[in-house]
Amino acid sequence: MPSFPVIDTHLHVWDHDRLRYSAFKGHPLFGRSYHVEDYRRDCGAVAVEAMVFLECYADFDAHGGQYEEEVAFVEDEAARDPGIRAIVPMAPLERGEGARPVLDALARHPLVRGIRRIVEFDQDPRALTLSDRFVEGVRLLKDYGWHFEINVNHTQMDIVREFVARVPDVPLILDHCGKPGIKEGALGQFRDDLRVLRDHPNLHIKLSDLPVEADHATWTEGQVRPYVDATFEAFGFDRTVFAADWPICLQATTIPAWVALLDRALAGVPERDRRAFYRDNAVSFYRLDLP
C-alpha cells in the first residue's frame, strides 16, 4: 500500500430512501443503499485522506432532476465524515444557457467543484454531446470555476475526440480511462485514443474501474496491466489521478486489491510521481482545501 494517505477522486454513496435511482432498481449489488461508513469499512488497509463524490445517475428527465437533493444528501454524509471534500453533481447542461438557474443553485453549496452529465447511456450520445447547446452548457462552467467530467465507454471515444476539441478552455477529466474495451481486447484502439487526447492540455484522466471493464469473474492482472501502463505512458504522472469508483468496483474487485495492482505497476517509480498520481494531482484539479 502507499506509504502516505491517498485521495479517492471517485466515490459514490446513495440512499434509496432519500432519492430515486431507477437504474439500480432490482440490481443484486446496487439495489441497496451505500453510505460513507460502508466505504470506510471497505477501504481496509488503504489510508484515504479525502474523497470526491461523483453523482450517481439519480432519476431525471427533460423537466428536472434531483440535482440539489443529491448534493444535500452528500452534505449530510460529509457532516459525518469530513473526508468528503468535494462534490461533483449532475446538471442538465444540454439546456445550454438555460442550465444557468440549476448551476446557480448548485453554486450555493461550497463543496461543489464541477459537473458530470453522463452521456454514455443517452439514447443518442453523439447528438447530445456534440450539440451546440450542450457545448454551450459545458462552457458555462468557466463562470463558476468548475470542470466537466466525461463519462463514456470505448465505443464512444470518437465522440470524445471531437468534443474535447470544442472546449479547450474548460478543465476536463475522462472518467475510468474512457472505459476501454478490455474484455474485447481493444488495446490498440485505447492507445490510439490516448495518443490523440493527450494533446489537449486541459484534459486529465482518471485511472479507475479497469477490472470492471474486463470480465468481472475471470479477469487477470495480465489483462488489465497493459491499460494501466498505456495510461501513464500517454498522460504521465501529472495528468493522471487515482480513483476507486466504489461501490461500482465491487462488481469485479475491492479497493485494497485495486490499489495493490496499481502499486505493482508503480514499482520503481519515483516517490514524487507516486504522490502526484495518488494525491497531489487531485488536490490541484479538484481544488481541495488541503496542503
N, C-alpha and C positions, 0 to 999 in steps of 0.2 A: 504494500500500500504506500501511497505518497507519504513522505516524512513531514508533511505540512497539511493543514486543513484545505480542502478543495471547495470550489464554488460550483454548485449544480445549476446550470442555466436552463433546465427544462423539467420543472416539477408540475405534476397535475395533482390536484385534490378536488374531489367533488362530493356532493351530498344530494342524494335522490329525494330527500325530504324537503330540500330548500329550492332546488331548481329542476328543470325538466331536461333530460338527456335521452331523447328518443333513440339515438344511435347506439346507446348502451343497453337499452331495454331488453331483458332476457339473455344478455350475454353471460356466459358462465363465469367469467372473470370480472367483467366491468359492470355487471348488474347490481353490485353492492357499492356502498359509499366508501370513500377513501379520505382519510384525514392526515394532518401533518404528523400526528403521533404514530400512525401506521408507517409513514415514511421513515421517521427516525428509527423505528424498530428495524426496518428492512435495510437500513444503511449498514448494519453490522459493524465491522471494524473500520469502515470508511468514515473518517472525520470530515464532516461537512460544515464549513464556516457560514455559508449563506446559500440561499436558494432563490431562483427566479421562477415565479409561477407563470405558466402558459395556459391560455384559455382552453376550455375543454369541449368545445363544439356544443355548448348548451343550445337548446332549440331556438330557432329564429326563423323569420320569414320576411317577405318583402315589406311588411308593415312595421316590424320591430323585432327586438330581441331582448335577452336577459343580460344586457351588457353591464349596466351598473349593479344589478342584483348579484352578478357573479363577483364583481370587484368587492362588494360589501361582504360577501361570504368569505373571500380570501382575507380581507382585512380582519375578520374575526379569527381566522386561523393564525394570522400573523400576531394577533394580540396574545395568543397562547404560545407562539414560537416566533420570536423576533428575528429568527434566522431568515424568514421570508423577507427579503429586502427589496424586491421589485415585482411588479405585476405587468403582464402583457395581455390585455384583454382583447376581445373581438370588437370590431366596429364595422358598420356597413359602408365600406369605402367605395363600393360600386355606385353609391349615390353621388360621387364627386363632391362638389361644393356643398351639396345637400347633406353630407355627413357631418358638417361642422357642429350642429347642435349636439350630436352624440359625443363628438370629440371634446367639446366644451364641458359637457357634463363629466366625462371621464377625467378631464384635466383637474377637476376639483379634488381628485384623490391623489395624494402626493407620491404614492408608490408606483403609479403608472409610468412606464418608461417607453412603451412602444405599443404597436398594434399588430395583431395577426388576424387575417381574414383567410381561412383555409379555402383554397381554390381547388384542391385535389379532388374533392367529392362533388364539385358543382356539375350540373348537367352538361355544361359546355365550358370547360376550364379555359380554353383558348379565347373564346369570345369574351368571357368575363375578364380575364387577366389583362388582355391587350386592348380592352375598350378604352376610349378616351376618358370616360367618366371614372373608371377605376384608377387609371393612371393619375388623373386629377386628384382623386381621393388620397392616393399614396403620397403625392406631392404636398398635400396639406400638412402632413406630419412634420414637415420642416418648421411650420409655425409654432409647433409645440415642443420642439427639440426632441422629437421621438424618432424611432426607427421602425422599419417594417420587417416582419418575419415571413419568409416564403415557405409554404408547405405544399409540396408536390411529390409525385413519385417519378421513377426513372422514365416512364413513358411520356412524361410531360416536360422533360428538360428542354426540349426545343422551344417551348413557350418561355421558360425562364431566360434563355439566351436572349430572346427578343425583349422581354420585359425589363431586364436589368439595364439594357442599353438605353431605355427610355426614362430612367430615373437615376441619373448619375450623381445627383446631389442629395439623395436621401440615404442615410445609413441602412444597409440591408444585411440580413443574415439568412442563410439557407439552412433550414431545419433538417436534421437527420441525414446530412450529406445528399439531400435530394432523393432519399430512399432508393439507393441503387439496386439494380436487378441482380442481387447476389444469387438468388435461387435459380435465375435464368443464366447465370454465368456471364453477365454483361459487363465484365471488367473493362474491355476495350472502350465501350461507349462511355463508361464512367470516367475513364482517364481523359477521353476526348472532351467531354462536357467540362471537366475541371480545367483543362488547358484553356478553354475559351473563357470561362467565368473568372479565372484568377486575374485576368487583365482589367477587371473592374475594381479599382482600389476601395470603393465604398462597400464592397461585399465581404462579409465574414462567412465562415462555415461552421456549423455545429456538428461535432463528431459524436453521434449518438445513435442508438437503436439499430445498429447494423445486424445483430443477431436476429432481430425481428424480421428483417428483410431477407434472411435465409430461411431454410426450413426450420420451423420452431422446435421440432423434436430431435432432429438429427444433425443440425449444423455443427461444424467443427471450426476450430481456430484457424486451421489452414484455409478454409473458405473465406473467412472474414478478414484475416490479416492483410491480404493484398489491398483491400479497400481502405483500411486504416493507413497503410503505408502511402497509397496514392494520394490520400487527402493531405497528409503532411508534405509530401513532395510538391503538390500543387500550391497549397496555401501557406506553407511554412508554419512556424510556431507563433507568429504574431497575429495571424488572422484566423486561427482555429481555436474553438472553445470547447470545453468539456461539458457533457450533459449525460444524464442517466435516462431520462424520459420515463420515470416511474409514475404510475404503475404499468404503463404500456409495455415496458421492457419485460415485465413478468411473464409475458407470453413465451419468452424464449430464454431468459437469463435472470440473474439477480444483480443488484448494484455491486456487491463485492466481486462477483465473477467478472463483470464488465470492466471494473477498474483494474483487476488483476491482469486481464488480457491487454489492456492499454499499457500497463506498467511493463509487461514483457516487450511490447512493441517499442517502448521508450527506453529500453535498456541501453545504457551508454550515452544517452542524450544529456547534454549539459543541464545542470540544475536550473539555470536561468530560463531555458526553453521549457523545461517541465513546469516550472512555476507559471510561465506565461500561459501555457495551454490549460492547466488545471485551475488557475486562479486569476492571474493578473489581467488577462485579456477580458475576462468577464467584468472585472471591476471597472475598466475603462469603457467597454462597449455599452454596458447597462447602467453606467454612471452611478455605481453603488457608493454609498457613503462609508467607505472602508479605506484604511491606509494602504 
